[in-house]
Amino acid sequence: MTTNPARVMPDVANVAEAAAGRLDWVGMDEIAVPVRVAAPDGSLVQAPARVAAWVDLARADVRGIHMSRLYLHVDRHLSSEPLTPCSLRRLLRDFLDSHAELSTRARVSVRFDHLVRRPALSSANSGWKTYPVELHARLDGGEFTLELVTEIAYSSTCPASAALARQLIQEQFARTFPAGGPTDRDAVLAWLGSTDGIVATPHAQRSSARVRVRLAPGFDLPILDLVDLVEGALKTPVQTAVKREDEQAFALLNGQNLMFCEDAARRMQSALEGDERIADFWLRASHFESLHPHDAVAVATKGVAGGYGAASFD
């Protein structure tokens, strides 16, 4: 079948509806596309992503936007060039240029898992960890903003539980080695290595740090740098390959980094405040308690003018 060049196809999106009105955002969500992210060694890592693309509909007399234009821009940009602040800004600029008669602002969200190989704590092994990543970019009146979101799993050992466990161990020691009696060093050493000696252990749990940062202009996309910053502040990120020597090293890290959710939030807060690439931030430390069925949660923000408010809990 040949196409008649004189044939005009109808475009009902340009036909005004009776219920006219401006719309804040119109677009597409869950667009499947591959993205490429720069690794620390300069190579590019490809990952499947889901994208949301939006523009406003500023004209009340127009029924709809050009969805296909958004899709084609997403496909062309994200499939052909690495994710950077500059590439995302160019993408949004194309959104607006292709909707010049309809829209005044644009935004895009890109969600994917960033796969990173991590070394074991003590052994010569290594393994893969995934970090969920969200990028939220917006172009409004010539002002470009970019936010980076990630989530990091870590271990948290309760300081109160540790203190209570130490008290029980002390009491057991007093019963086993009463005052005034002979105390043999080898006997004490053997006792410390037995279940009779260490009668209680503190409770620990897998925990989650969700961090959302607004990036300052003039920097590359610091995905792994942000992950390393948060993991370095918490000191007990979950591991991949684990032999016995790695598990023992992890137990030592937990014992030396007892923390409530408040402690975890303040550690991350201090680390993020000292990074010049971060203009603003919101963070949430969630401890999925093993003691009870509810979570312990702490939230902190930088909260600069016009940024994240202290009441933000999303």
N, C-alpha and C positions, 0 to 999 in steps of 0.2 A: 504494500500500500504506500503510495507516494503522498507527501504532504503538499497541499496547495498553499503556495506562498502568500496568496491573497486572502486566505482564510483567516479571520479574526476570531480568536477564542474569547469567550465571555470571562470577565473578571468581576465577580459579584462582591469581592472585598471592597471595591471602590463605590459600591452602592450604599448610600446612607440608609440607616435604619431609623424607624420612627423614634425608638428609645435611644437617642444619641447621647454621647457623653465621653469625656476624656477618661483614659484608663491608666493607672499607675504603671503596670507592667503587663506585657503580653509577650509570649515566646514559646519556647520548647524546652522540655526536660527529658532526662534519661537518654540523651543522644550518645550512642556508642561510638567511640573513636579512640585510636591509639595516641598516646602522648609520649614524648621523649624528655627525660630529665637528665641534666648533667651530673655525673658522678664525681667524687673528689679527685679521681685520677684524670679527669677531662673527657672520659668516655661518656657515651649517651646510653641511658637505660630506658628501655621501652616498657610501657605498662598499659593495659586496657583501662580506659577511663569512661566515666559517665559525665556528661556535660549538660548544664542548663544555660540557655541563651535567651536574653530578654532585652526589649526596648520598651519605652513608654509609648502610648498612643496619645499624642498631645492634641490631635485634631478630633473634635467631637463629631464632625460630619462625615468621618471615614469609618467604615465598618470594621476593617481589620488591617493588620500589618502583612508583610511579605514573609511568611514563615520559611519558604524555601531559600530565601536569600540568607537568612540567619544560618540555616543548616549548611549551605554551601561555603559560607565564610568559615564556619567552625571546621568543616572537613578540610578545606584548603590550608588554613593556618596551622591547625594542631597536627595534621598528618605530615606536614612538610618542614616544620622548624621546631627547635626545642622550646620547652616552656621557659620563658623568662618574663620579667616585668615588661620589657619592651615589646615582646611578641604579643602579650595579652592586651597591651594598650593599642597596638596596631589592629588587633582583632576587633576591639570595641569601636575603634575609629571607623572601620569598614562597616560595622553594624549601622552606625549613624549615617555614614555617607550613602549607604544604600537605602536609607529611610529618611533622607534629608527633608522631605516634604511632610513627614509624619511624626518624627521622634526627636527628642532633645537630650535624652540620656540613655545609657546602655549598661548592662552588666552581664557577667558570665561567671559561672561556677564550674570548677573542674574537680572531680573526685576520683581518686585512684589509690592503690596500695603501693607504697614505695618499698621495694625489696632490697635489703642490705645484708651483706655477709658480716657476721660478728665473730670475733675470736672468743674462745673459752677463757675462763678466769685463770686457770692454772695449767691445764693440759695443752697440748699442741693442736687441739681440734678447733673447729669452727663450724658455724651453722648459719642458716638464713633466718632473718627476722623481717616481718612486714610491719610497716607503720602506715596507718590510714592517713591520707593527706586530702585536705580540701583547700582549694584556692578560690577566693572570691574577689573579683576585680570589678571596678565600676568607673565609668566615665560620665561626669555630670558637669555641664558648663565648663568644659575644659579641664576640670580637676579630676585627676586619676588617683584612685585609692586601691590598694591591694592588701588583702588579708590572707594569712596562712594559718591553717588549723591542722593540728595533729593530735594523736592520742598515744600515750606511752604506758605500757604495763610495767609495774614494779612491785616489790615486796615490802610490806610494812610490818614491823614487829612492835607490839603495844608496850610503851614504857611502863604503864601501870601494871600490866600483867607480868612484865619482867621483874619489877620490884617485888610483887607478891610471890613470884616463884623463888626469888633469891631468899626471901624471908623463910619460906618452907624448907629450903636447903640448909639454911643456918640452923633452924630448929632440929632438923634431922641430924646435923653434925653434932649438935649439943647432946642429943640423946645417944649417939653412937660413941662419941669421945667426951665423956663427962669431965667436968673440971676437976683437977687434982689427980686424974688418972694418967697413965703413961700414953703418950701420943707418938706413935711410930710414923716416920715420914713415909715409908713404903706402904704402910697400912692406909694412911690418908690418901696417898696417890691412887692406890687400888680402889678405895672407896669412891673417889671422885669419878672414876671411870666405870662405875657400876650403876645399875638402875636403883639400887638401894640408896646410893648417894644423891644422885640427881633425881629427886622424887617429883619435881615439877618443872615444866618448861613454859615459857611465855607463849601466848597465841600470836600467830602471824597470819597474814592473808595476802592474796593477790590484790593489787590496788591499781587504780587508773588515774593518770594525769591527762586531762584534756586542756589544751592550750590553744588560744586564739590570739594571734598577734597582728597588729596593723604595721606594715613595713614602711620604713622611711624611704624616700626616693633616693635614687643613686646607687643602689646596691643590687647584686645578683639575688637569685632566689635561694635563701639559706635553709633549705629543707633539712638536710642532714646536720647542719650546724645547730639548728634549733633543737633537734632530737638530742644531739650530744650535750648541749647546754643543759637541758632538763635532766637527762640521765646522770650527768655529772653532779648536778645539785642534789638529786635524790640518792645516788650512790648504790642503789639496789635494783637496777633494772632486771627484769626476768631474763633468763639465759636460754641458749639454744643447745649446743652439744654439752653434755654434763657427764663427766666421769667422777669417781669418788673424790679426787682431789679438787675438782671444780665445785662439787657440792659442799665440801668442807670450807672452801674459800667463800662461798656464798653464805654459809652459816655465820662465818666470822664477820662478813660485811653487815649482815642483819643485826648481829649482836652489838656492833659498834655504831649502828645507825638506827637506834630505837626512835620511833616517831609516831606521834598522833597525826591526824589529818591536818591539824593546824600547823604542825612543824613542817610537813611536806609542802603545804601551800606557801609558807614563809620562805622556805629554801628556794622554791621556784621563783617567787616574787623577787627575791634579792638578785638572783641570777639574771632575770629578764630586765630588771631595772638598769643593770650595768651594761647592756648591749646597745650601742648606738644605732644599730640597724632597726631597732624596734621602737616605733613611735608611740604605741599604746598596746596594752594587752589585757586579756581576761583569762583566768585560769581556774580550774576546778580540780581538787584532789578528792578522790572517792576511794574510801577503804571499805572493801566488801567483807565486813567483819565475820570472823569465824566464831565469835562468842555469841552473837545474836543474829537474827535474820534481817536486820536493817543495816543500812550503810551509814558510815560516818563521813561527812562531807564538809569541805572548806572551800570558799571562793575568795579570790583576790583579783583586784584590777589596778591598773595604773591610773585610769580614769582621767586622762587629760581633757581639756575643754573640748566638747563636741565628740568625745570618744566614748569608751565603755563606762557605763555608770556602775556604781557599787551595788546597785540592785539587780544587775544582770545575772540571771540564773539559767539561761538557755544552754 
